[in-house]
Amino acid sequence: MKISRIETFLAPPRWMFVRVETDEGLVGWGEPVVEGRAEPVRAAVEVLAEYLLGQEPERIEDHWQVMTKGGFYRGGPVLSSAVAGLDQALWDIKGKRHGLPVHQLLGGPVREKIRAYAWVGGDEPEAIRDAVTAQAEAGFTAVKMNGCGRMSPVATRAEVRACLQRAETAREVLGDDRDFGLDFHGRVSPANARRLLPLLAEHAPMFVEEPVLSDYMQALPDLVNASNIPLALGERLFTRREFLAPLQAGVAILQPDISHAGGISELRRIAALAETYGAQLAPHCPLGPVALAASLQVAFTTPNFLIQEQSLGIHYHRDAELLDYVVDPEPFRFHGGSLLRTERPGLGVEVDEAAVRAADARGHAWRNPVWRHEDGSFAEW
């Protein structure tokens, strides 16, 4: 069996899919994208396709090695995301050929269901009480929200109070038996993070995500020691080597994205590395159904998995929703805030190819917002 065709499709709201076909008619799907930079990733997939066409699809590890190391210049989000989507598609083909879900090929499941959280509040977080209440009533046992909108490099008392009030409101609604995560989204300076973390501790968030940008790894040990809140990060890291420093600093939860960090092959290695430090895996996934399906396959076979992000109803969605490109939504049906394990082969999702092709005909050019402070200077989004 040989790889005979590789196609990419831009699909609203901000996704890209890759379709890998073999000469025996088997098709695998992946989701290679950098949000806001889909076009360069598409070009990278086309370059990698030059190598993959004519190859045996089941030699996944060898292909991963060549795609990541075969060029003199390596790494970065564009190449890593292109590899990630192709890797997902190859695992999908392998599972379909053998009639097994990918988690069986990875050693078999260690759990029967995957706990997930829902997003609330939007980019400039507001209406937190109503939003958290709605998700709790829908059965979710955990939510995540942005801790702030744009924040001054040295926060005002009002900015600090607004962040604390959101956390307090979420805890009031959820009580002690349910959880919330607070995402700083890299918007918070190291100085502000050191100030906020001790103050947030009384509200016991499940984690604080991206307490600072990954540019400021040197700040992590101080932030870990600033409070007892578990710190989480990883959506902007792309290899297991990049995760070593956060683990050594004491970060408790790793959040690699299966569409950015080298796909299934690398995500499972990042999870194993985390396990040696007693850290948990909570994969980043504000993307589409193929990325979520691939994340679940890893989660089912990962002992130190904690919780899964998913994008149903997320504020980024315009013109399309999570289930618009799948034939059968059953694998993504929530039961008490969790997704159940299935034995469907491959990634376990059947892509609606007609819908994907129609979406690609419309295309998209999603870009993240560019924020500015009151004085006109650049602000982190």
C-alpha positions as CSV (number, residue, x, y, z in Angstrom):
1,M,0.0,0.0,0.0
2,K,1.4,3.4,-1.0
3,I,0.3,7.0,-0.4
4,S,-1.1,8.2,-3.6
5,R,-2.7,11.6,-2.9
6,I,-2.5,14.4,-0.3
7,E,-5.0,17.3,-0.3
8,T,-5.6,20.2,2.1
9,F,-8.8,22.1,2.8
10,L,-9.3,25.5,4.5
11,A,-12.5,25.3,6.5
12,P,-14.3,28.0,8.6
13,P,-14.1,29.1,11.3
14,R,-10.3,28.9,11.3
15,W,-9.3,25.3,10.6
16,M,-7.5,23.3,8.0
17,F,-7.9,19.6,7.2
18,V,-5.5,17.3,5.3
19,R,-6.7,14.2,3.4
20,V,-4.2,11.4,2.8
21,E,-5.3,8.7,0.3
22,T,-3.7,5.4,-0.5
23,D,-3.6,3.4,-3.7
24,E,-5.9,0.9,-2.0
25,G,-8.6,3.5,-1.3
26,L,-8.0,4.0,2.4
27,V,-8.2,7.6,3.5
28,G,-6.9,9.3,6.6
29,W,-7.7,12.7,7.9
30,G,-5.6,15.2,10.0
31,E,-5.8,18.8,11.1
32,P,-2.7,20.7,10.5
33,V,-3.1,24.4,11.2
34,V,-1.6,27.4,13.0
35,E,-4.5,29.6,13.9
36,G,-4.1,32.8,11.9
37,R,-1.3,31.3,9.8
38,A,-3.1,28.5,7.9
39,E,-1.7,29.4,4.5
40,P,2.0,28.9,5.5
41,V,1.1,25.5,7.0
42,R,-0.7,24.5,3.8
43,A,2.5,25.3,1.9
44,A,4.5,23.3,4.4
45,V,2.2,20.3,3.9
46,E,2.7,20.5,0.2
47,V,6.5,20.4,0.6
48,L,6.3,17.4,3.0
49,A,3.9,15.7,0.5
50,E,6.8,15.6,-2.0
51,Y,8.5,13.1,0.4
52,L,5.3,11.1,1.4
53,L,3.8,10.4,-2.0
54,G,4.7,6.9,-3.0
55,Q,5.7,5.9,0.6
56,E,4.2,3.1,2.7
57,P,1.8,4.9,5.1
58,E,2.3,2.5,8.0
59,R,5.9,3.5,8.6
60,I,4.7,6.3,10.8
61,E,7.7,6.7,13.1
62,D,10.2,6.7,10.2
63,H,8.1,9.3,8.3
64,W,7.9,11.4,11.5
65,Q,11.7,11.3,11.8
66,V,12.3,12.3,8.2
67,M,9.6,15.0,8.2
68,T,11.0,16.7,11.4
69,K,14.7,16.1,10.8
70,G,15.1,15.7,7.0
71,G,15.6,19.4,6.4
72,F,18.7,21.3,7.5
73,Y,16.5,23.9,9.2
74,R,14.1,22.3,11.7
75,G,11.3,23.1,14.1
76,G,8.9,26.0,14.6
77,P,5.1,26.1,14.7
78,V,4.6,26.0,10.9
79,L,6.6,22.8,10.2
80,S,5.6,21.2,13.4
81,S,1.9,21.8,12.7
82,A,2.2,20.5,9.1
83,V,3.9,17.3,10.5
84,A,1.2,17.0,13.2
85,G,-1.7,16.9,10.7
86,L,0.0,14.4,8.4
87,D,1.0,12.2,11.5
88,Q,-2.7,12.2,12.6
89,A,-3.8,11.1,9.1
90,L,-1.2,8.3,9.0
91,W,-2.4,7.0,12.3
92,D,-6.0,7.2,11.0
93,I,-5.0,5.1,8.0
94,K,-3.2,2.5,10.1
95,G,-6.2,2.1,12.4
96,K,-8.6,1.8,9.6
97,R,-6.5,-0.8,7.8
98,H,-6.3,-3.0,10.9
99,G,-9.9,-2.3,12.0
100,L,-8.8,-0.8,15.4
101,P,-9.0,2.6,17.1
102,V,-5.6,4.3,17.4
103,H,-5.7,3.9,21.2
104,Q,-5.5,0.2,20.8
105,L,-2.4,0.6,18.6
106,L,-0.8,2.7,21.3
107,G,-1.1,0.0,23.9
108,G,-4.8,0.0,24.8
109,P,-7.0,2.2,27.0
110,V,-6.4,3.0,30.6
111,R,-9.8,4.7,31.0
112,E,-13.4,4.5,29.7
113,K,-14.2,8.2,29.5
114,I,-12.5,11.5,29.0
115,R,-13.4,14.5,31.2
116,A,-13.6,17.7,29.3
117,Y,-14.2,21.4,30.0
118,A,-16.2,24.1,28.3
119,W,-15.1,27.6,27.5
120,V,-16.9,30.6,29.0
121,G,-16.6,34.4,28.9
122,G,-14.9,35.2,25.6
123,D,-11.8,37.2,24.9
124,E,-12.9,40.1,27.1
125,P,-14.4,38.0,29.8
126,E,-17.9,39.0,30.9
127,A,-21.2,37.6,32.0
128,I,-19.3,35.0,33.9
129,R,-22.0,34.0,36.3
130,D,-24.6,33.3,33.6
131,A,-22.1,31.5,31.4
132,V,-20.7,29.2,34.1
133,T,-24.2,28.4,35.3
134,A,-25.2,27.4,31.7
135,Q,-22.3,25.0,31.3
136,A,-22.9,23.5,34.8
137,E,-26.5,23.0,33.9
138,A,-25.4,21.3,30.6
139,G,-23.5,18.8,32.7
140,F,-19.9,20.0,32.5
141,T,-17.9,19.5,35.7
142,A,-15.3,22.0,34.7
143,V,-15.1,25.3,32.7
144,K,-12.2,27.5,31.6
145,M,-12.2,31.3,31.1
146,N,-9.8,34.1,30.4
147,G,-8.6,35.7,33.6
148,C,-8.5,39.1,32.0
149,G,-8.7,41.0,28.7
150,R,-5.8,43.3,27.9
151,M,-3.8,44.1,31.1
152,S,-1.4,46.9,31.8
153,P,2.3,45.7,32.3
154,V,1.9,46.8,35.9
155,A,-1.8,46.2,36.7
156,T,-4.0,48.8,38.3
157,R,-6.0,47.8,41.4
158,A,-9.1,47.7,39.3
159,E,-7.6,45.2,36.9
160,V,-6.5,43.0,39.7
161,R,-9.9,43.2,41.4
162,A,-11.6,42.3,38.1
163,C,-9.6,39.1,37.7
164,L,-10.2,38.1,41.3
165,Q,-13.9,38.8,41.0
166,R,-14.2,36.5,38.0
167,A,-12.5,33.7,39.9
168,E,-14.7,34.3,43.0
169,T,-17.9,34.2,40.8
170,A,-16.9,31.0,39.1
171,R,-16.2,29.3,42.5
172,E,-19.5,30.6,43.9
173,V,-21.4,29.0,41.0
174,L,-19.5,25.8,40.8
175,G,-19.2,25.1,44.5
176,D,-16.4,22.8,45.8
177,D,-17.2,19.7,43.7
178,R,-16.6,21.3,40.3
179,D,-13.6,23.0,38.8
180,F,-12.6,26.1,36.8
181,G,-9.4,26.9,35.0
182,L,-8.1,30.4,34.6
183,D,-6.2,31.3,31.4
184,F,-3.8,34.2,31.6
185,H,-3.3,33.7,27.8
186,G,0.2,35.2,28.0
187,R,-1.4,38.6,28.6
188,V,-0.1,38.9,32.1
189,S,3.4,40.2,32.8
190,P,5.7,38.3,35.2
191,A,5.2,41.1,37.8
192,N,1.5,40.9,37.5
193,A,1.5,37.1,37.7
194,R,3.5,37.2,40.9
195,R,1.0,39.6,42.3
196,L,-2.1,37.7,41.1
197,L,-1.3,34.1,41.9
198,P,-1.2,34.4,45.7
199,L,-4.5,36.4,45.7
200,L,-6.2,33.8,43.5
201,A,-5.3,30.9,45.7
202,E,-8.3,31.2,48.0
203,H,-10.6,30.5,45.1
204,A,-8.7,27.2,44.3
205,P,-8.7,27.2,40.5
206,M,-7.9,23.9,39.0
207,F,-5.0,25.6,37.2
208,V,-3.8,28.9,35.9
209,E,-2.8,28.5,32.3
210,E,0.0,30.4,30.5
211,P,0.8,32.4,33.6
212,V,3.4,34.2,31.4
213,L,4.4,33.9,27.8
214,S,6.7,31.0,26.9
215,D,9.3,33.8,26.2
216,Y,9.8,34.1,30.0
217,M,10.7,30.6,31.0
218,Q,13.1,32.0,33.5
219,A,10.2,33.4,35.5
220,L,8.5,30.0,36.1
221,P,10.4,28.9,39.2
222,D,9.4,32.0,41.1
223,L,5.8,31.7,39.9
224,V,5.6,28.1,40.9
225,N,6.7,29.1,44.4
226,A,4.3,32.1,44.5
227,S,1.2,30.1,45.4
228,N,-0.2,26.6,45.6
229,I,-2.2,26.9,42.4
230,P,-1.1,24.3,39.8
231,L,0.4,26.1,36.8
232,A,-0.2,24.9,33.2
233,L,1.3,25.8,29.8
234,G,2.3,24.3,26.5
235,E,0.1,25.4,23.6
236,R,3.0,27.4,22.2
237,L,5.6,24.7,22.7
238,F,6.2,22.2,19.9
239,T,8.7,19.4,21.0
240,R,9.3,17.4,24.0
241,R,12.6,19.2,24.5
242,E,10.8,22.5,24.9
243,F,8.7,21.0,27.7
244,L,11.8,20.0,29.7
245,A,12.5,23.4,31.2
246,P,8.9,24.0,32.4
247,L,8.8,20.5,34.0
248,Q,12.1,21.2,35.8
249,A,10.7,24.5,37.0
250,G,7.7,22.7,38.6
251,V,4.9,23.3,36.1
252,A,2.2,20.8,37.1
253,I,0.1,20.5,33.9
254,L,1.4,20.3,30.3
255,Q,-0.9,21.5,27.5
256,P,0.6,20.5,24.1
257,D,-1.7,20.8,21.1
258,I,-1.9,17.7,18.9
259,S,-2.2,19.9,15.8
260,H,0.9,21.9,16.7
261,A,3.3,19.6,18.7
262,G,4.1,17.0,16.1
263,G,0.8,15.0,16.2
264,I,0.0,11.8,18.0
265,S,3.6,10.5,17.8
266,E,5.1,13.4,19.7
267,L,2.1,14.1,22.1
268,R,2.4,10.6,23.6
269,R,6.2,11.2,24.1
270,I,5.5,14.5,25.8
271,A,3.0,12.7,28.1
272,A,5.6,10.1,29.0
273,L,8.1,12.9,29.8
274,A,5.5,14.6,32.0
275,E,4.8,11.4,33.9
276,T,8.5,11.2,35.0
277,Y,8.0,14.5,36.7
278,G,4.6,13.7,38.2
279,A,3.0,16.2,35.9
280,Q,-0.4,15.8,34.2
281,L,-1.5,16.1,30.5
282,A,-4.4,18.4,29.6
283,P,-4.2,18.8,25.8
284,H,-4.9,22.2,24.2
285,C,-7.6,21.8,21.6
286,P,-9.7,24.9,20.6
287,L,-9.8,23.5,17.1
288,G,-11.9,21.2,15.0
289,P,-13.3,17.6,15.1
290,V,-10.2,15.8,13.7
291,A,-7.9,17.4,16.2
292,L,-10.2,16.6,19.1
293,A,-10.6,13.0,17.9
294,A,-6.8,12.6,17.7
295,S,-6.4,14.1,21.2
296,L,-8.9,11.6,22.6
297,Q,-7.0,8.7,21.2
298,V,-3.9,9.8,23.1
299,A,-5.9,10.6,26.2
300,F,-7.5,7.1,26.4
301,T,-4.1,5.5,26.6
302,T,-2.3,8.1,28.8
303,P,-2.1,7.3,32.5
304,N,-1.3,10.9,33.6
305,F,-4.1,12.5,31.5
306,L,-6.1,15.1,33.4
307,I,-8.7,16.8,31.3
308,Q,-9.4,17.7,27.7
309,E,-10.1,21.1,26.1
310,Q,-12.8,21.1,23.4
311,S,-14.3,23.9,21.2
312,L,-18.0,23.3,21.2
313,G,-19.6,26.8,21.5
314,I,-16.2,28.5,21.9
315,H,-16.1,32.2,21.2
316,Y,-13.8,31.8,18.2
317,H,-16.5,30.1,16.1
318,R,-18.0,32.0,13.2
319,D,-19.7,30.4,10.3
320,A,-19.1,26.9,11.5
321,E,-19.3,24.7,14.6
322,L,-17.4,21.6,15.9
323,L,-19.8,19.1,14.5
324,D,-20.5,20.7,11.1
325,Y,-17.8,18.5,9.3
326,V,-18.7,15.1,10.8
327,V,-21.1,12.5,9.5
328,D,-22.0,11.1,12.9
329,P,-21.7,13.3,16.0
330,E,-22.1,10.4,18.4
331,P,-18.3,10.2,19.3
332,F,-18.6,13.8,20.5
333,R,-21.7,13.5,22.6
334,F,-21.1,14.5,26.2
335,H,-22.2,12.4,29.1
336,G,-22.0,14.3,32.3
337,G,-19.2,16.4,30.9
338,S,-17.2,13.5,29.6
339,L,-16.7,11.8,26.2
340,L,-17.0,8.0,26.1
341,R,-14.5,5.6,24.6
342,T,-15.6,3.9,21.3
343,E,-14.0,1.2,19.2
344,R,-14.5,3.0,15.9
345,P,-11.3,2.4,13.8
346,G,-8.7,5.0,13.2
347,L,-9.3,8.3,14.9
348,G,-12.9,7.3,15.4
349,V,-14.4,10.2,13.5
350,E,-16.0,10.0,10.0
351,V,-15.4,13.3,8.2
352,D,-18.1,14.7,6.0
353,E,-15.9,15.1,2.9
354,A,-18.6,16.9,0.8
355,A,-19.0,19.5,3.6
356,V,-15.2,19.9,3.9
357,R,-14.8,20.4,0.1
358,A,-17.7,22.9,0.1
359,A,-16.1,24.8,3.0
360,D,-12.8,24.9,1.2
361,A,-14.5,26.5,-1.8
362,R,-15.4,29.4,0.5
363,G,-12.2,29.3,2.4
364,H,-11.2,31.6,5.3
365,A,-8.5,34.0,6.2
366,W,-8.9,34.1,10.0
367,R,-6.4,36.3,11.9
368,N,-6.2,36.9,15.6
369,P,-7.0,40.4,16.9
370,V,-4.3,42.9,17.3
371,W,-4.8,44.7,20.7
372,R,-3.4,47.9,21.9
373,H,-3.1,49.6,25.3
374,E,-4.8,52.9,26.0
375,D,-1.6,54.8,25.0
376,G,-1.5,53.1,21.6
377,S,1.3,50.6,22.3
378,F,1.0,46.9,21.4
379,A,-0.9,44.7,23.9
380,E,-0.7,40.9,24.1
381,W,-3.9,39.2,22.9
